[in-house]
Amino acid sequence: MHIFVTGGTGHSGPYIISNLIAAGHEVTALARSDKSAEAVSALGAKARRGDLDDLDGLKAAAAASDGVIHVAHRQDLLPTGGLDAVAAAEQKIMLAYGEALKGTGKPLVTSGSIGSPGWEHLGRPATEEDPTLSGGEKFKGTLRVRNVVETAVLGLAKQGVRSSVVRIPTIIHSTTDNTGFLPILIGLAKEKGVVGYPGDGKNNWSAVHARDLAVVFRLALEKSPAGRNWHAVADEAIPFRDIAEAIGNRLNLPAVPIPADELMLPGFFGFLANLVKLDVAASSAITRQILGWDPTQPGMLADLDNGHYFPAG
């Protein structure tokens, strides 16, 4: 299959491109600059110059492909419009793909989020069958506002698009992780001199290695029925305190509880204040069973020892 990929130079994108090519697919990847074009070409993909705000270009690329994997985000909108602007732009992109792929039965696989607020306090791990929760004005400024994107993607199934969403955990880890939550938490610990965790630290985060994540995207592309959610979750529930203590052990810093009144801006965690309190354990049993996914990479706590997160000196 000839696959059009966006986000090919992000954290997970190179793993997705490499996995697709290793499985025998041809890949064309969106590239915003000469540097990005060189990077995707080095992976064995064909570069297509363009931007996420060029909807006609995205439609043309999708129509010329046998399927689309979309993991890019309009991060340039964050400083001025926040998550609301990013979600609105993504929704337009999904609808553009829908116009290009309508009635073709071609696959469209996009990224979703395990961490969208609303699933908390289920009393069990969230599953692939838990529906995408409503977004809208009520949830402006929160992760949940992006749920309009997932809803738009799944809605394309009724228009003859084999659309699906891969829900991604809070932490994607790998040797090339430079900007994810782990580097941010490590940097914060170095700055503060302690590793903080919210309250009692019993709230759970989930995680996946970027290489295992890439496999889920490919399997969804190849096998997913229309209108399905998948969970790329390897570590289903890691207490935040365990993450803090693991970082503290490697930095020789104490892990300490942060009271609720110190969580918010301009408190200990800064812009992470809402995220660190998330408590969303998630199961990937359905994804493993139906797609045949079997994660093989080290778990998150083990991967903290890979030498990248804590380089010597």
DRENBAVO-179850 format. One record per residue (C-alpha): residue number from 1; residue in one letter; x, y, z. Coordinates in Angstrom, 1 decimal, always signed. Example, Ala and Ser with C-alpha at 12.3 -4.5 7.8 and 13.67 -1.06 7.14 Angstrom:
BEGIN
<bami:1	torse:A	u:+12.3	v:-4.5	w:+7.8>
<bami:2	torse:S	u:+13.7	v:-1.1	w:+7.1>
! end
This chain:
BEGIN
<bami:1	torse:M	u:+0.0	v:+0.0	w:+0.0>
<bami:2	torse:H	u:+1.0	v:+3.6	w:-0.6>
<bami:3	torse:I	u:+0.5	v:+5.5	w:+2.7>
<bami:4	torse:F	u:+0.5	v:+9.2	w:+3.3>
<bami:5	torse:V	u:+1.9	v:+10.1	w:+6.7>
<bami:6	torse:T	u:+1.8	v:+13.4	w:+8.6>
<bami:7	torse:G	u:+4.0	v:+14.1	w:+11.7>
<bami:8	torse:G	u:+6.8	v:+12.0	w:+10.2>
<bami:9	torse:T	u:+9.5	v:+14.1	w:+11.9>
<bami:10	torse:G	u:+7.9	v:+14.2	w:+15.4>
<bami:11	torse:H	u:+8.7	v:+11.7	w:+18.2>
<bami:12	torse:S	u:+6.6	v:+8.8	w:+17.0>
<bami:13	torse:G	u:+6.6	v:+9.6	w:+13.3>
<bami:14	torse:P	u:+10.0	v:+8.2	w:+12.3>
<bami:15	torse:Y	u:+9.1	v:+4.9	w:+14.1>
<bami:16	torse:I	u:+5.8	v:+4.8	w:+12.2>
<bami:17	torse:I	u:+7.4	v:+5.4	w:+8.8>
<bami:18	torse:S	u:+10.2	v:+2.8	w:+9.5>
<bami:19	torse:N	u:+7.6	v:+0.2	w:+10.6>
<bami:20	torse:L	u:+5.5	v:+0.8	w:+7.5>
<bami:21	torse:I	u:+8.4	v:+0.5	w:+5.2>
<bami:22	torse:A	u:+9.7	v:-2.7	w:+6.9>
<bami:23	torse:A	u:+6.3	v:-4.2	w:+6.4>
<bami:24	torse:G	u:+6.5	v:-3.6	w:+2.7>
<bami:25	torse:H	u:+4.4	v:-0.4	w:+2.4>
<bami:26	torse:E	u:+5.5	v:+2.7	w:+0.4>
<bami:27	torse:V	u:+5.3	v:+6.0	w:+2.3>
<bami:28	torse:T	u:+4.9	v:+9.6	w:+1.3>
<bami:29	torse:A	u:+5.4	v:+11.9	w:+4.3>
<bami:30	torse:L	u:+4.4	v:+15.6	w:+4.7>
<bami:31	torse:A	u:+7.5	v:+17.8	w:+5.1>
<bami:32	torse:R	u:+7.3	v:+21.5	w:+6.0>
<bami:33	torse:S	u:+11.0	v:+22.3	w:+5.3>
<bami:34	torse:D	u:+14.1	v:+21.1	w:+3.5>
<bami:35	torse:K	u:+15.3	v:+19.7	w:+6.8>
<bami:36	torse:S	u:+12.2	v:+17.7	w:+7.3>
<bami:37	torse:A	u:+12.2	v:+16.5	w:+3.8>
<bami:38	torse:E	u:+15.8	v:+15.2	w:+4.2>
<bami:39	torse:A	u:+14.8	v:+13.5	w:+7.5>
<bami:40	torse:V	u:+11.9	v:+11.5	w:+6.0>
<bami:41	torse:S	u:+13.9	v:+10.7	w:+2.9>
<bami:42	torse:A	u:+16.6	v:+9.2	w:+5.1>
<bami:43	torse:L	u:+14.0	v:+6.9	w:+6.5>
<bami:44	torse:G	u:+13.1	v:+5.7	w:+3.0>
<bami:45	torse:A	u:+10.0	v:+7.7	w:+2.5>
<bami:46	torse:K	u:+9.1	v:+10.1	w:-0.3>
<bami:47	torse:A	u:+8.8	v:+13.7	w:+0.9>
<bami:48	torse:R	u:+5.8	v:+15.8	w:+0.0>
<bami:49	torse:R	u:+6.4	v:+19.5	w:+0.7>
<bami:50	torse:G	u:+3.4	v:+21.2	w:+2.4>
<bami:51	torse:D	u:+1.8	v:+22.4	w:+5.5>
<bami:52	torse:L	u:-1.1	v:+21.4	w:+7.7>
<bami:53	torse:D	u:-3.0	v:+24.6	w:+6.9>
<bami:54	torse:D	u:-3.1	v:+23.7	w:+3.2>
<bami:55	torse:L	u:-6.3	v:+21.6	w:+3.2>
<bami:56	torse:D	u:-6.4	v:+21.3	w:-0.5>
<bami:57	torse:G	u:-2.9	v:+19.9	w:-0.5>
<bami:58	torse:L	u:-3.8	v:+17.4	w:+2.2>
<bami:59	torse:K	u:-6.9	v:+16.3	w:+0.3>
<bami:60	torse:A	u:-4.8	v:+15.8	w:-2.8>
<bami:61	torse:A	u:-2.2	v:+13.7	w:-0.9>
<bami:62	torse:A	u:-4.9	v:+11.6	w:+0.7>
<bami:63	torse:A	u:-6.7	v:+11.0	w:-2.6>
<bami:64	torse:A	u:-3.4	v:+9.9	w:-4.3>
<bami:65	torse:S	u:-2.7	v:+7.4	w:-1.5>
<bami:66	torse:D	u:-4.1	v:+4.0	w:-0.4>
<bami:67	torse:G	u:-4.5	v:+5.2	w:+3.1>
<bami:68	torse:V	u:-3.5	v:+7.9	w:+5.6>
<bami:69	torse:I	u:-1.9	v:+7.9	w:+9.0>
<bami:70	torse:H	u:-2.2	v:+11.3	w:+10.7>
<bami:71	torse:V	u:-0.2	v:+12.1	w:+13.8>
<bami:72	torse:A	u:+0.7	v:+15.7	w:+13.2>
<bami:73	torse:H	u:-0.7	v:+18.6	w:+15.3>
<bami:74	torse:R	u:-0.9	v:+22.4	w:+14.7>
<bami:75	torse:Q	u:+1.4	v:+23.1	w:+17.6>
<bami:76	torse:D	u:+2.1	v:+26.6	w:+16.2>
<bami:77	torse:L	u:-1.4	v:+27.6	w:+17.3>
<bami:78	torse:L	u:-0.8	v:+26.8	w:+21.0>
<bami:79	torse:P	u:+0.8	v:+30.1	w:+22.0>
<bami:80	torse:T	u:-2.1	v:+32.2	w:+20.8>
<bami:81	torse:G	u:-5.1	v:+29.9	w:+20.7>
<bami:82	torse:G	u:-4.3	v:+27.1	w:+23.1>
<bami:83	torse:L	u:-5.8	v:+23.6	w:+22.8>
<bami:84	torse:D	u:-9.0	v:+25.0	w:+21.5>
<bami:85	torse:A	u:-7.4	v:+26.4	w:+18.3>
<bami:86	torse:V	u:-5.4	v:+23.2	w:+17.8>
<bami:87	torse:A	u:-8.5	v:+21.1	w:+18.1>
<bami:88	torse:A	u:-10.5	v:+23.3	w:+15.7>
<bami:89	torse:A	u:-7.7	v:+23.1	w:+13.1>
<bami:90	torse:E	u:-7.5	v:+19.3	w:+13.4>
<bami:91	torse:Q	u:-11.2	v:+18.9	w:+13.0>
<bami:92	torse:K	u:-11.0	v:+20.8	w:+9.7>
<bami:93	torse:I	u:-8.2	v:+18.5	w:+8.6>
<bami:94	torse:M	u:-10.2	v:+15.4	w:+9.4>
<bami:95	torse:L	u:-13.2	v:+16.7	w:+7.4>
<bami:96	torse:A	u:-10.9	v:+17.4	w:+4.5>
<bami:97	torse:Y	u:-9.6	v:+13.9	w:+4.6>
<bami:98	torse:G	u:-13.2	v:+12.7	w:+4.6>
<bami:99	torse:E	u:-13.9	v:+14.6	w:+1.4>
<bami:100	torse:A	u:-10.9	v:+13.0	w:-0.3>
<bami:101	torse:L	u:-11.6	v:+9.5	w:+0.9>
<bami:102	torse:K	u:-15.4	v:+9.4	w:+0.9>
<bami:103	torse:G	u:-16.8	v:+6.2	w:-0.4>
<bami:104	torse:T	u:-13.4	v:+4.6	w:-1.1>
<bami:105	torse:G	u:-13.1	v:+2.3	w:+1.9>
<bami:106	torse:K	u:-9.5	v:+3.5	w:+2.3>
<bami:107	torse:P	u:-8.1	v:+3.6	w:+5.9>
<bami:108	torse:L	u:-7.6	v:+6.8	w:+7.8>
<bami:109	torse:V	u:-5.8	v:+6.3	w:+11.2>
<bami:110	torse:T	u:-5.4	v:+9.2	w:+13.5>
<bami:111	torse:S	u:-4.0	v:+9.8	w:+17.0>
<bami:112	torse:G	u:-6.3	v:+10.1	w:+20.0>
<bami:113	torse:S	u:-5.7	v:+10.4	w:+23.7>
<bami:114	torse:I	u:-6.0	v:+8.1	w:+26.7>
<bami:115	torse:G	u:-5.7	v:+11.2	w:+28.9>
<bami:116	torse:S	u:-8.8	v:+13.1	w:+27.8>
<bami:117	torse:P	u:-10.5	v:+14.0	w:+31.1>
<bami:118	torse:G	u:-13.9	v:+12.4	w:+31.7>
<bami:119	torse:W	u:-12.9	v:+8.7	w:+32.1>
<bami:120	torse:E	u:-11.6	v:+9.2	w:+35.6>
<bami:121	torse:H	u:-13.2	v:+7.4	w:+38.5>
<bami:122	torse:L	u:-14.6	v:+4.6	w:+36.3>
<bami:123	torse:G	u:-13.5	v:+2.1	w:+39.0>
<bami:124	torse:R	u:-11.8	v:+0.1	w:+36.2>
<bami:125	torse:P	u:-9.3	v:+0.6	w:+33.4>
<bami:126	torse:A	u:-10.8	v:+2.4	w:+30.4>
<bami:127	torse:T	u:-11.2	v:+0.1	w:+27.4>
<bami:128	torse:E	u:-11.4	v:+0.6	w:+23.6>
<bami:129	torse:E	u:-15.2	v:+0.3	w:+23.9>
<bami:130	torse:D	u:-15.5	v:+3.3	w:+26.1>
<bami:131	torse:P	u:-16.9	v:+6.0	w:+23.8>
<bami:132	torse:T	u:-15.2	v:+9.3	w:+22.9>
<bami:133	torse:L	u:-16.7	v:+11.8	w:+25.4>
<bami:134	torse:S	u:-18.3	v:+15.0	w:+24.3>
<bami:135	torse:G	u:-16.2	v:+18.1	w:+23.9>
<bami:136	torse:G	u:-17.4	v:+21.6	w:+23.0>
<bami:137	torse:E	u:-17.5	v:+24.9	w:+24.7>
<bami:138	torse:K	u:-17.9	v:+23.5	w:+28.2>
<bami:139	torse:F	u:-14.5	v:+22.0	w:+28.0>
<bami:140	torse:K	u:-12.5	v:+24.8	w:+26.4>
<bami:141	torse:G	u:-8.9	v:+24.9	w:+27.5>
<bami:142	torse:T	u:-8.8	v:+21.2	w:+28.6>
<bami:143	torse:L	u:-7.6	v:+18.1	w:+26.8>
<bami:144	torse:R	u:-11.2	v:+17.0	w:+26.4>
<bami:145	torse:V	u:-11.8	v:+19.8	w:+23.9>
<bami:146	torse:R	u:-9.8	v:+17.7	w:+21.4>
<bami:147	torse:N	u:-12.4	v:+14.9	w:+21.5>
<bami:148	torse:V	u:-14.2	v:+16.7	w:+18.7>
<bami:149	torse:V	u:-11.4	v:+15.4	w:+16.5>
<bami:150	torse:E	u:-11.9	v:+11.8	w:+17.5>
<bami:151	torse:T	u:-15.6	v:+12.2	w:+17.0>
<bami:152	torse:A	u:-15.1	v:+13.6	w:+13.5>
<bami:153	torse:V	u:-12.8	v:+10.7	w:+12.5>
<bami:154	torse:L	u:-15.1	v:+8.0	w:+13.7>
<bami:155	torse:G	u:-18.0	v:+9.7	w:+12.0>
<bami:156	torse:L	u:-16.3	v:+9.3	w:+8.7>
<bami:157	torse:A	u:-17.0	v:+5.6	w:+8.9>
<bami:158	torse:K	u:-20.6	v:+6.4	w:+7.8>
<bami:159	torse:Q	u:-19.2	v:+8.0	w:+4.7>
<bami:160	torse:G	u:-17.3	v:+5.0	w:+3.4>
<bami:161	torse:V	u:-14.0	v:+5.7	w:+5.1>
<bami:162	torse:R	u:-12.3	v:+3.0	w:+7.1>
<bami:163	torse:S	u:-11.5	v:+5.4	w:+9.8>
<bami:164	torse:S	u:-10.1	v:+4.5	w:+13.2>
<bami:165	torse:V	u:-8.4	v:+6.2	w:+16.2>
<bami:166	torse:V	u:-5.3	v:+5.1	w:+18.1>
<bami:167	torse:R	u:-5.6	v:+6.4	w:+21.6>
<bami:168	torse:I	u:-2.1	v:+7.2	w:+22.9>
<bami:169	torse:P	u:-1.0	v:+7.1	w:+26.6>
<bami:170	torse:T	u:+0.3	v:+10.0	w:+28.6>
<bami:171	torse:I	u:+3.9	v:+8.8	w:+28.2>
<bami:172	torse:I	u:+5.5	v:+7.8	w:+24.9>
<bami:173	torse:H	u:+9.1	v:+6.8	w:+25.7>
<bami:174	torse:S	u:+12.2	v:+5.9	w:+23.6>
<bami:175	torse:T	u:+15.9	v:+6.7	w:+23.2>
<bami:176	torse:T	u:+14.8	v:+9.6	w:+21.0>
<bami:177	torse:D	u:+12.4	v:+11.2	w:+23.5>
<bami:178	torse:N	u:+13.5	v:+14.8	w:+23.9>
<bami:179	torse:T	u:+10.3	v:+16.7	w:+24.4>
<bami:180	torse:G	u:+7.8	v:+14.3	w:+26.0>
<bami:181	torse:F	u:+6.5	v:+14.2	w:+29.6>
<bami:182	torse:L	u:+9.5	v:+12.3	w:+31.0>
<bami:183	torse:P	u:+12.1	v:+14.9	w:+29.9>
<bami:184	torse:I	u:+9.8	v:+17.6	w:+31.2>
<bami:185	torse:L	u:+9.4	v:+15.9	w:+34.6>
<bami:186	torse:I	u:+13.2	v:+15.2	w:+34.8>
<bami:187	torse:G	u:+14.0	v:+18.9	w:+34.0>
<bami:188	torse:L	u:+11.5	v:+20.1	w:+36.6>
<bami:189	torse:A	u:+13.0	v:+17.8	w:+39.2>
<bami:190	torse:K	u:+16.5	v:+19.2	w:+38.4>
<bami:191	torse:E	u:+15.2	v:+22.7	w:+38.7>
<bami:192	torse:K	u:+13.3	v:+22.2	w:+42.0>
<bami:193	torse:G	u:+15.8	v:+19.9	w:+43.7>
<bami:194	torse:V	u:+13.0	v:+17.4	w:+44.5>
<bami:195	torse:V	u:+10.7	v:+15.2	w:+42.4>
<bami:196	torse:G	u:+7.1	v:+16.1	w:+43.1>
<bami:197	torse:Y	u:+4.0	v:+14.0	w:+42.9>
<bami:198	torse:P	u:+0.4	v:+15.2	w:+43.4>
<bami:199	torse:G	u:-1.2	v:+14.3	w:+46.7>
<bami:200	torse:D	u:-0.6	v:+10.7	w:+47.6>
<bami:201	torse:G	u:+0.6	v:+9.9	w:+44.1>
<bami:202	torse:K	u:-1.8	v:+7.0	w:+43.6>
<bami:203	torse:N	u:-3.2	v:+8.4	w:+40.4>
<bami:204	torse:N	u:-2.3	v:+6.2	w:+37.4>
<bami:205	torse:W	u:-0.6	v:+7.1	w:+34.1>
<bami:206	torse:S	u:-0.2	v:+4.7	w:+31.2>
<bami:207	torse:A	u:+2.8	v:+4.4	w:+28.8>
<bami:208	torse:V	u:+4.1	v:+2.9	w:+25.6>
<bami:209	torse:H	u:+7.4	v:+2.7	w:+23.8>
<bami:210	torse:A	u:+7.4	v:+4.6	w:+20.5>
<bami:211	torse:R	u:+8.4	v:+1.5	w:+18.6>
<bami:212	torse:D	u:+5.5	v:-0.5	w:+19.9>
<bami:213	torse:L	u:+3.2	v:+2.5	w:+19.3>
<bami:214	torse:A	u:+4.2	v:+2.4	w:+15.6>
<bami:215	torse:V	u:+3.1	v:-1.2	w:+15.3>
<bami:216	torse:V	u:-0.4	v:-0.3	w:+16.5>
<bami:217	torse:F	u:-0.8	v:+2.4	w:+13.8>
<bami:218	torse:R	u:+0.3	v:-0.1	w:+11.1>
<bami:219	torse:L	u:-2.0	v:-2.8	w:+12.3>
<bami:220	torse:A	u:-4.9	v:-0.4	w:+12.5>
<bami:221	torse:L	u:-4.2	v:+0.7	w:+9.0>
<bami:222	torse:E	u:-4.1	v:-2.9	w:+7.7>
<bami:223	torse:K	u:-6.8	v:-4.5	w:+9.8>
<bami:224	torse:S	u:-9.1	v:-2.1	w:+11.5>
<bami:225	torse:P	u:-12.8	v:-2.1	w:+10.7>
<bami:226	torse:A	u:-14.4	v:+1.3	w:+10.2>
<bami:227	torse:G	u:-15.2	v:+3.4	w:+13.3>
<bami:228	torse:R	u:-13.0	v:+1.7	w:+15.9>
<bami:229	torse:N	u:-10.9	v:+2.9	w:+18.8>
<bami:230	torse:W	u:-7.6	v:+1.2	w:+19.7>
<bami:231	torse:H	u:-5.4	v:+1.6	w:+22.8>
<bami:232	torse:A	u:-1.7	v:+1.7	w:+22.3>
<bami:233	torse:V	u:-1.1	v:+1.0	w:+25.9>
<bami:234	torse:A	u:+1.8	v:-1.3	w:+27.1>
<bami:235	torse:D	u:+2.0	v:-0.1	w:+30.8>
<bami:236	torse:E	u:-1.7	v:+0.1	w:+31.7>
<bami:237	torse:A	u:-1.4	v:+1.7	w:+35.1>
<bami:238	torse:I	u:+1.7	v:+3.2	w:+36.7>
<bami:239	torse:P	u:+1.1	v:+5.2	w:+39.9>
<bami:240	torse:F	u:+2.5	v:+8.7	w:+39.5>
<bami:241	torse:R	u:+4.4	v:+8.3	w:+42.7>
<bami:242	torse:D	u:+6.3	v:+5.3	w:+41.2>
<bami:243	torse:I	u:+7.3	v:+7.5	w:+38.3>
<bami:244	torse:A	u:+8.5	v:+10.2	w:+40.7>
<bami:245	torse:E	u:+10.4	v:+7.8	w:+42.8>
<bami:246	torse:A	u:+12.1	v:+6.2	w:+39.8>
<bami:247	torse:I	u:+13.2	v:+9.6	w:+38.6>
<bami:248	torse:G	u:+14.4	v:+10.5	w:+42.1>
<bami:249	torse:N	u:+16.4	v:+7.4	w:+42.4>
<bami:250	torse:R	u:+18.3	v:+8.1	w:+39.2>
<bami:251	torse:L	u:+18.9	v:+11.8	w:+40.1>
<bami:252	torse:N	u:+19.6	v:+11.1	w:+43.8>
<bami:253	torse:L	u:+16.8	v:+13.5	w:+44.7>
<bami:254	torse:P	u:+13.9	v:+12.9	w:+47.1>
<bami:255	torse:A	u:+10.4	v:+12.3	w:+45.9>
<bami:256	torse:V	u:+7.9	v:+14.4	w:+47.8>
<bami:257	torse:P	u:+4.1	v:+15.0	w:+47.8>
<bami:258	torse:I	u:+2.9	v:+18.3	w:+46.5>
<bami:259	torse:P	u:-0.2	v:+19.7	w:+48.3>
<bami:260	torse:A	u:-3.2	v:+20.5	w:+46.1>
<bami:261	torse:D	u:-2.8	v:+24.3	w:+46.8>
<bami:262	torse:E	u:+0.7	v:+24.2	w:+45.3>
<bami:263	torse:L	u:-0.2	v:+22.3	w:+42.1>
<bami:264	torse:M	u:-1.6	v:+25.2	w:+40.1>
<bami:265	torse:L	u:+0.1	v:+28.0	w:+38.3>
<bami:266	torse:P	u:+2.5	v:+29.4	w:+39.3>
<bami:267	torse:G	u:+2.9	v:+26.5	w:+41.7>
<bami:268	torse:F	u:+5.2	v:+23.5	w:+41.6>
<bami:269	torse:F	u:+4.1	v:+21.9	w:+38.3>
<bami:270	torse:G	u:+3.3	v:+25.0	w:+36.4>
<bami:271	torse:F	u:+1.5	v:+24.3	w:+33.1>
<bami:272	torse:L	u:+1.5	v:+20.6	w:+34.0>
<bami:273	torse:A	u:-0.7	v:+21.1	w:+37.0>
<bami:274	torse:N	u:-3.9	v:+19.7	w:+35.4>
<bami:275	torse:L	u:-2.1	v:+16.8	w:+33.7>
<bami:276	torse:V	u:-0.2	v:+15.4	w:+36.6>
<bami:277	torse:K	u:-3.5	v:+14.9	w:+38.5>
<bami:278	torse:L	u:-4.9	v:+12.7	w:+35.7>
<bami:279	torse:D	u:-5.9	v:+9.2	w:+36.9>
<bami:280	torse:V	u:-6.7	v:+7.2	w:+33.8>
<bami:281	torse:A	u:-5.7	v:+3.5	w:+33.9>
<bami:282	torse:A	u:-6.4	v:+2.0	w:+30.5>
<bami:283	torse:S	u:-6.6	v:-1.6	w:+29.1>
<bami:284	torse:S	u:-5.3	v:-2.6	w:+25.7>
<bami:285	torse:A	u:-6.7	v:-6.2	w:+25.8>
<bami:286	torse:I	u:-9.1	v:-5.7	w:+22.9>
<bami:287	torse:T	u:-6.3	v:-4.1	w:+20.7>
<bami:288	torse:R	u:-4.0	v:-7.0	w:+21.5>
<bami:289	torse:Q	u:-6.7	v:-9.6	w:+20.8>
<bami:290	torse:I	u:-8.2	v:-8.2	w:+17.6>
<bami:291	torse:L	u:-5.2	v:-6.5	w:+16.0>
<bami:292	torse:G	u:-2.7	v:-9.1	w:+17.3>
<bami:293	torse:W	u:-0.5	v:-6.5	w:+18.9>
<bami:294	torse:D	u:+2.2	v:-7.8	w:+21.2>
<bami:295	torse:P	u:+4.4	v:-5.0	w:+22.6>
<bami:296	torse:T	u:+8.0	v:-6.2	w:+22.8>
<bami:297	torse:Q	u:+10.0	v:-3.1	w:+24.0>
<bami:298	torse:P	u:+11.0	v:-2.3	w:+27.5>
<bami:299	torse:G	u:+8.4	v:-0.9	w:+29.9>
<bami:300	torse:M	u:+8.6	v:+2.8	w:+30.9>
<bami:301	torse:L	u:+10.2	v:+2.3	w:+34.2>
<bami:302	torse:A	u:+12.8	v:+0.0	w:+32.7>
<bami:303	torse:D	u:+13.4	v:+2.3	w:+29.8>
<bami:304	torse:L	u:+14.4	v:+5.1	w:+32.2>
<bami:305	torse:D	u:+17.7	v:+3.2	w:+32.4>
<bami:306	torse:N	u:+18.5	v:+3.4	w:+28.7>
<bami:307	torse:G	u:+21.1	v:+6.1	w:+29.2>
<bami:308	torse:H	u:+19.2	v:+8.7	w:+27.2>
<bami:309	torse:Y	u:+17.1	v:+10.2	w:+30.0>
<bami:310	torse:F	u:+20.0	v:+10.4	w:+32.4>
<bami:311	torse:P	u:+23.2	v:+10.8	w:+30.4>
<bami:312	torse:A	u:+26.5	v:+10.5	w:+32.3>
<bami:313	torse:G	u:+27.7	v:+13.9	w:+33.7>
! end
